[in-house]
């Protein structure tokens, strides 16, 4: 299967480490005016849906992280394991 984005894996790790459900993240993004639902977020996390630049920004803002954190190539993001 072809990967359609490069942030999905890190997004899932970071979101879970912050005890944020997909439903919570979707709600935070919707409050920012980003039209996204849980199935769309799930496809981003599984790397089967492309992610737009404005969605990356909204995700980072909603999770209170730097955009760069989503692109971190390290497989283990230990700084988020709390």
N, C-alpha and C positions, 0 to 999 in steps of 0.2 A: 504494500500500500504506500502511496506517495504521501510524504509529509507536506502539509499545506501551511504550516507555520513553525517557528522555532521556539516559541515561548510556552507552549502548552504544558510540557513536563514541569518546568520551573513554576509556572502559575499554579498548578495543582499542589506542588510541595509547599509553596509559600502560603497559599490560601488555607490549606489544612493546618499548617504550623501556627497560623493566627486564629485557629478555631472558627473559621469563617465558612459557612456552608455555601454551596452554590446559590441557594435561594437568597442568602444574605448579600452575596456579591452582586447578584443580578439586581436586587433592590437598590443597592448603593449606586450602581451604574445607571439605573432608570432614573434615580433622583438627579443625576447629572445630565439627563436628557438623552442618554444612550439607549436606543431601543434594542434590547437583547433579552432573551429568555433562557431558562435553564437548559433546554436542549442545545441551544446555540453555544452556550458556555461549555457544556459538556463536550461538544465537537471541537471547540478551541483547545480544551485541555487534552483531548485525545489526538490532537494535531490533524484532524480531518476537515477542519474549516479554516480558511484564511482569516487573519485578524487584521483589521484596519488600524492605521496609525492612531486615530482618535480613540479607538477602543483600547489600545495599549496604554495611552495616557490615562484614560478613565479607570482602567484596572489598577494601575499604579497608584493613582490618587485614592481610590476606594480602599486599597489595602495599606495605604500610608507607607509606600516603599518607593525606591528610586526606579525609574524606568529601566535603568541598566541591570537591576536585579533580575528582571524577567529574562534577560539575555545572557545571564551568567552561564558559562559553559560547564562549570563544575557540576558533576553528577550529585554530589552531596552538598547541600546548602546548610551546613551545620549552624550557621549564624541564625537560622530561623527555627531551629529545633529548640523549643523552650519547654 
